[in-house]
């Protein structure tokens, strides 16, 4: 799975928890501080989602556009990719309005 900021590779495993691998190259950001910022944001988001993820190995590869992306955009990109691959359940709606109908794609 991929989007403008990230590429996600998933290897499902029947046992164990969710494990994260990150690849942020010098092509993404030549400065170490920029690469570390991207990795820090992605690690934190993965840590928050780990309990709800399916067991497997998740490798996230950052693309060049991730260099300019704010942290919230990186977090949303990771969540979106995890939902698209089926590892993360879709968000549940809590409130008084009924849930929207599922997409028919």
N, C-alpha and C positions, 0 to 999 in steps of 0.2 A: 504494500500500500504506500502511496506517496501523496504529498501535496506540495505546495509552493515552498514550504519551509523545511519539511522533514520527510524522510523515507523510513518506513517501519518494516522490519523483517521479523516474522514470528515462527518459532518452532514449538509446537504444542508438545508437552510432555505429560504423561498420565499421572505422575506423582511429583511431589515437591511443590514449591511455591513459584511465584513469578520472579524472574531474574532479569535484570536490565544490563544491557551493554550499550555504550555510547561511542560514537565515532564523530569527532569534530576536527576536521583537518585544517591545515594552515591555509588552504584555499578558501575556506569559509571566513576565517579571520586570521591575518598574519600575527596578530598580537595575542599572547597567551592569556592576558586578562579577559579578552573578548571570548576566546574559546572556553575558558573556565566559567564565565558568566552563563553561557548557553548550557553547559553541562550541569551547573548548579541548579538552574531553574528546572531542567528536565528531571534531574534526580529527585528534587523536592516533590514535584508533581507525581512522579512514579511512586514515591514513598507513600504519599497520601492515598493513592489508588490501589496499592498492592493487595489489600484485603479483599477487594471486589474483583480483582482480575483472575482470569482463568490461569491455571498452572501452565508455565511455558517459559521459553527464553525469548526475550524481546530485545532486538537490536535496533537502535535509533541512529540514523545517519543524518547529520545536519546538512542542509544545502546552503548555498551562498546567501540567500535572502534572509536566513536566520540571523545573520550579523546585525542587521538593522531592526529586527523585530523586537518589540517590547516584551517583557516577561509574560504578560497576560496573553499575548498572541501566541507565544511558544507553548504555554500551558494548554490553550484551547486547541492548538494544532495537534498536540500529543493526544489529548482526550478524543478529538475527532477521529484520528487514525485508529485508536484502540476500539472505538465504537464501530467503525467501518469494518474492521477485521473480525468483529464478534467477540473480542476478549473482554470488553467492558459493556455491561448492560446499558441500554439507553436510559437517560435520566427519567426518574419518576416525577410525576407532577403532583404536587401537594397544594391544594387550594380548593376553592369553591367551584371553579370552572371544570367541566369535563375535559379529559385528555383529548388531544387532537387525534384524528384518525391516522392509522399507520400509513406511511408513504407506500405508494404502489409503483415500484420502479422495476 
